[in-house]
């Protein structure tokens, strides 16, 4: 992990300083169960490097977002979800509450149609 923020909860989870229910890990990210699930399957995929959002991560290292998506696919499929949704909130106005790049991985619901945003 090259960049961290000392008071960031996600940096602490990635470093293993804060316990979490880990679903998967690679050299670039860690996936955990979301504490406030919005679907039957709801995981977070958290970047190992600290950037405020996915756009900032992509600007710093375009491949970094691909590593997140790869881990998201791995944990979704491992949980039996071949179909799933990825969400990356960018900014408080879009619902982002932790300003560290992460993806929400949602699955397990037939209600996740194109009209559900």
Backbone as CSV, one residue per row, in Angstrom:
resi,resn,N_x,N_y,N_z,CA_x,CA_y,CA_z,C_x,C_y,C_z
1,UNK,0.861,-1.168,0.000,0.000,0.000,0.000,0.900,1.221,0.000
2,UNK,0.795,2.012,-1.042,1.710,3.143,-1.135,1.151,4.414,-0.525
3,UNK,-0.141,4.633,-0.614,-0.718,5.844,-0.054,-1.766,5.473,0.984
4,UNK,-1.708,6.115,2.144,-2.701,5.905,3.190,-3.031,7.243,3.832
5,UNK,-4.138,7.248,4.549,-4.533,8.417,5.330,-4.702,7.933,6.774
6,UNK,-4.038,8.550,7.723,-3.993,8.021,9.089,-5.346,7.881,9.781
7,UNK,-6.324,8.685,9.431,-7.624,8.606,10.096,-8.693,7.918,9.260
8,UNK,-8.314,7.297,8.159,-9.272,6.666,7.254,-9.604,5.248,7.723
9,UNK,-10.880,4.994,7.964,-11.309,3.670,8.425,-10.999,2.595,7.386
10,UNK,-11.138,2.911,6.094,-10.855,1.903,5.074,-9.359,1.610,4.987
11,UNK,-8.505,2.609,5.178,-7.065,2.348,5.222,-6.744,1.398,6.378
12,UNK,-7.409,1.602,7.504,-7.178,0.749,8.677,-7.691,-0.668,8.452
13,UNK,-8.811,-0.811,7.750,-9.319,-2.150,7.432,-8.355,-2.864,6.489
14,UNK,-7.891,-2.182,5.443,-6.951,-2.777,4.487,-5.673,-3.221,5.200
15,UNK,-5.207,-2.414,6.151,-3.978,-2.727,6.889,-4.183,-3.799,7.957
16,UNK,-5.428,-4.189,8.207,-5.705,-5.189,9.234,-5.748,-4.625,10.638
17,UNK,-5.783,-3.312,10.770,-5.826,-2.670,12.083,-7.237,-2.634,12.669
18,UNK,-8.243,-2.726,11.810,-9.648,-2.751,12.231,-10.240,-4.055,11.705
19,UNK,-10.886,-4.841,12.561,-11.434,-6.114,12.098,-12.605,-5.916,11.138
20,UNK,-12.708,-6.830,10.194,-13.802,-6.823,9.226,-14.004,-8.247,8.735
21,UNK,-15.176,-8.528,8.219,-15.493,-9.840,7.666,-14.974,-9.875,6.225
22,UNK,-13.751,-10.337,6.047,-13.068,-10.316,4.749,-13.597,-11.439,3.860
23,UNK,-13.968,-11.071,2.644,-14.469,-12.025,1.655,-13.410,-12.402,0.632
24,UNK,-12.452,-11.520,0.425,-11.407,-11.779,-0.554,-10.375,-10.675,-0.525
25,UNK,-9.244,-10.960,-1.143,-8.143,-9.991,-1.132,-7.256,-10.268,-2.327
26,UNK,-6.679,-9.208,-2.889,-5.608,-9.359,-3.860,-4.549,-8.310,-3.520
27,UNK,-3.557,-8.142,-4.348,-2.480,-7.196,-4.040,-2.934,-5.743,-4.069
28,UNK,-4.118,-5.485,-4.599,-4.569,-4.111,-4.828,-5.817,-3.725,-4.050
29,UNK,-6.493,-4.712,-3.442,-7.778,-4.426,-2.800,-8.140,-5.517,-1.799
30,UNK,-9.106,-5.169,-0.960,-9.692,-6.133,-0.039,-11.202,-6.006,-0.143
31,UNK,-11.901,-7.134,-0.040,-13.357,-7.127,-0.076,-13.882,-7.571,1.282
32,UNK,-14.885,-6.844,1.763,-15.498,-7.149,3.061,-17.017,-7.129,2.916
33,UNK,-17.688,-7.745,3.877,-19.145,-7.634,3.937,-19.504,-6.224,4.370
34,UNK,-20.537,-5.670,3.751,-21.017,-4.342,4.139,-21.768,-4.473,5.466
35,UNK,-21.527,-3.542,6.380,-22.182,-3.569,7.690,-23.648,-3.164,7.624
36,UNK,-24.051,-2.495,6.547,-25.428,-2.052,6.373,-25.914,-2.496,4.991
37,UNK,-26.136,-3.820,4.822,-26.429,-4.342,3.485,-27.719,-3.772,2.891
38,UNK,-27.635,-3.477,1.596,-28.775,-2.954,0.848,-29.343,-3.989,-0.122
39,UNK,-28.812,-5.203,-0.091,-29.256,-6.306,-0.944,-28.900,-7.598,-0.206
40,UNK,-29.474,-8.725,-0.627,-29.116,-9.990,0.032,-27.610,-10.256,0.059
41,UNK,-26.919,-9.886,-1.019,-25.452,-9.923,-1.018,-24.968,-8.497,-1.220
42,UNK,-24.192,-8.009,-0.261,-23.659,-6.643,-0.362,-22.251,-6.648,0.209
43,UNK,-21.297,-6.516,-0.680,-19.888,-6.471,-0.299,-19.308,-5.124,-0.707
44,UNK,-18.217,-4.773,-0.076,-17.425,-3.620,-0.476,-16.097,-4.139,-0.997
45,UNK,-15.581,-3.519,-2.024,-14.235,-3.791,-2.504,-13.472,-2.491,-2.327
46,UNK,-12.484,-2.513,-1.447,-11.768,-1.317,-1.011,-10.364,-1.314,-1.595
47,UNK,-10.016,-0.220,-2.229,-8.679,-0.074,-2.806,-7.618,-0.085,-1.708
48,UNK,-6.492,-0.716,-1.986,-5.387,-0.721,-1.025,-4.747,0.661,-0.912
49,UNK,-4.778,1.420,-1.991,-4.232,2.784,-1.964,-5.336,3.766,-1.630
50,UNK,-4.986,4.786,-0.888,-5.970,5.800,-0.510,-6.073,6.892,-1.569
51,UNK,-7.247,6.940,-2.171,-7.658,8.041,-3.042,-9.105,8.316,-2.670
52,UNK,-9.546,9.543,-2.861,-10.885,9.919,-2.407,-12.019,9.176,-3.095
53,UNK,-11.843,8.783,-4.356,-12.927,8.128,-5.096,-12.348,7.393,-6.304
54,UNK,-13.218,6.698,-7.013,-12.772,5.883,-8.147,-12.146,6.720,-9.248
55,UNK,-12.664,7.916,-9.480,-12.080,8.778,-10.516,-10.660,9.179,-10.139
56,UNK,-10.432,9.488,-8.865,-9.085,9.851,-8.410,-8.145,8.647,-8.522
57,UNK,-8.644,7.460,-8.214,-7.817,6.253,-8.365,-7.455,6.030,-9.822
58,UNK,-8.434,6.173,-10.708,-8.180,5.970,-12.135,-7.194,6.996,-12.678
59,UNK,-7.271,8.224,-12.172,-6.335,9.261,-12.619,-4.918,8.942,-12.156
60,UNK,-4.780,8.396,-10.954,-3.463,8.069,-10.405,-2.879,6.810,-11.048
61,UNK,-3.745,5.820,-11.311,-3.307,4.545,-11.879,-4.514,3.903,-12.558
62,UNK,-4.663,4.075,-13.868,-5.852,3.569,-14.560,-6.130,2.079,-14.317
63,UNK,-5.099,1.275,-14.130,-5.302,-0.162,-13.909,-5.919,-0.463,-12.545
64,UNK,-5.825,0.475,-11.613,-6.305,0.214,-10.250,-7.791,-0.114,-10.217
65,UNK,-8.574,0.557,-11.039,-10.012,0.293,-11.047,-10.291,-1.107,-11.605
66,UNK,-9.511,-1.532,-12.570,-9.648,-2.887,-13.088,-9.383,-3.941,-12.023
67,UNK,-8.419,-3.693,-11.147,-8.136,-4.630,-10.056,-9.323,-4.715,-9.095
68,UNK,-9.992,-3.593,-8.868,-11.175,-3.594,-7.998,-12.301,-4.406,-8.625
69,UNK,-12.527,-4.188,-9.913,-13.601,-4.897,-10.605,-13.311,-6.398,-10.641
70,UNK,-12.069,-6.773,-10.836,-11.693,-8.186,-10.846,-12.001,-8.851,-9.507
71,UNK,-11.656,-8.188,-8.411,-11.949,-8.750,-7.093,-13.451,-8.761,-6.843
72,UNK,-14.167,-7.749,-7.292,-15.625,-7.720,-7.146,-16.246,-8.932,-7.841
73,UNK,-15.797,-9.225,-9.052,-16.304,-10.385,-9.793,-16.008,-11.679,-9.044
74,UNK,-14.810,-11.779,-8.512,-14.405,-12.980,-7.774,-15.290,-13.219,-6.551
75,UNK,-15.505,-12.199,-5.736,-16.293,-12.395,-4.510,-17.777,-12.576,-4.819
76,UNK,-18.278,-11.896,-5.853,-19.685,-12.080,-6.229,-19.928,-13.518,-6.661
77,UNK,-19.088,-14.006,-7.551,-19.258,-15.377,-8.040,-19.034,-16.410,-6.944
78,UNK,-18.082,-16.171,-6.050,-17.831,-17.092,-4.938,-19.041,-17.186,-4.011
79,UNK,-19.849,-16.126,-3.985,-21.042,-16.131,-3.137,-22.275,-16.610,-3.901
80,UNK,-22.090,-17.069,-5.131,-23.195,-17.594,-5.919,-23.935,-16.553,-6.736
81,UNK,-23.327,-15.392,-6.922,-23.968,-14.316,-7.678,-23.257,-14.092,-9.009
82,UNK,-23.739,-14.770,-10.055,-23.183,-14.537,-11.385,-23.650,-13.196,-11.934
83,UNK,-24.808,-12.743,-11.466,-25.354,-11.444,-11.847,-25.260,-10.538,-10.630
84,UNK,-24.713,-9.367,-10.832,-24.524,-8.448,-9.710,-24.405,-7.031,-10.240
85,UNK,-24.480,-6.090,-9.333,-24.362,-4.675,-9.675,-23.147,-4.099,-8.967
86,UNK,-22.401,-3.230,-9.663,-21.289,-2.497,-9.071,-21.671,-1.025,-8.977
87,UNK,-21.426,-0.435,-7.825,-21.719,0.980,-7.624,-20.481,1.643,-7.039
88,UNK,-20.119,2.772,-7.614,-19.036,3.597,-7.079,-19.596,5.000,-6.892
89,UNK,-19.890,5.364,-5.665,-20.380,6.711,-5.373,-19.192,7.669,-5.391
90,UNK,-19.376,8.823,-6.008,-18.313,9.812,-6.089,-18.858,11.147,-5.583
91,UNK,-18.468,11.498,-4.369,-18.898,12.754,-3.760,-20.075,12.583,-2.821
92,UNK,-20.158,13.466,-1.850,-21.224,13.411,-0.846,-22.602,13.518,-1.489
93,UNK,-22.729,14.316,-2.544,-24.015,14.473,-3.220,-24.500,13.197,-3.884
94,UNK,-23.608,12.255,-4.118,-23.959,10.964,-4.709,-24.073,9.876,-3.651
95,UNK,-23.956,10.256,-2.382,-24.107,9.288,-1.305,-22.813,8.717,-0.762
96,UNK,-21.668,9.211,-1.208,-20.404,8.704,-0.685,-20.226,9.200,0.741
97,UNK,-19.957,8.263,1.661,-19.773,8.628,3.069,-18.359,8.358,3.565
98,UNK,-17.650,7.461,2.910,-16.245,7.208,3.245,-15.441,7.599,2.014
99,UNK,-14.570,8.579,2.170,-13.848,9.141,1.027,-12.524,8.418,0.813
100,UNK,-12.688,7.174,0.396,-11.614,6.245,0.043,-12.226,5.374,-1.048
101,UNK,-11.532,5.193,-2.153,-12.085,4.446,-3.278,-12.599,3.080,-2.858
102,UNK,-13.858,2.824,-3.189,-14.448,1.516,-2.946,-15.631,1.300,-3.874
103,UNK,-15.905,0.045,-4.157,-17.058,-0.361,-4.939,-18.028,-1.091,-4.035
104,UNK,-19.312,-0.893,-4.269,-20.353,-1.699,-3.653,-20.689,-2.803,-4.654
105,UNK,-20.761,-4.030,-4.177,-21.124,-5.172,-5.005,-22.449,-5.688,-4.465
106,UNK,-23.496,-5.591,-5.268,-24.843,-5.973,-4.835,-25.344,-7.125,-5.681
107,UNK,-25.937,-8.111,-5.038,-26.482,-9.250,-5.760,-27.533,-9.957,-4.948
108,UNK,-28.113,-10.977,-5.565,-29.051,-11.835,-4.856,-30.472,-11.336,-4.811
109,UNK,-30.843,-10.398,-5.686,-32.193,-9.884,-5.672,-32.721,-9.770,-7.090
110,UNK,-33.901,-10.320,-7.318,-34.528,-10.211,-8.636,-35.079,-8.814,-8.870
111,UNK,-35.095,-7.965,-7.840,-35.592,-6.603,-7.965,-34.540,-5.665,-8.563
112,UNK,-33.341,-6.129,-8.782,-32.298,-5.280,-9.348,-32.441,-5.241,-10.857
113,UNK,-33.341,-4.398,-11.302,-33.585,-4.256,-12.734,-32.929,-2.975,-13.216
114,UNK,-33.001,-2.743,-14.498,-32.388,-1.552,-15.076,-33.010,-0.265,-14.516
115,UNK,-34.272,-0.348,-14.073,-34.924,0.862,-13.550,-34.521,1.150,-12.109
116,UNK,-33.921,0.195,-11.428,-33.451,0.430,-10.061,-32.036,0.985,-10.122
117,UNK,-31.870,2.216,-9.755,-30.563,2.844,-9.831,-29.999,3.024,-8.453
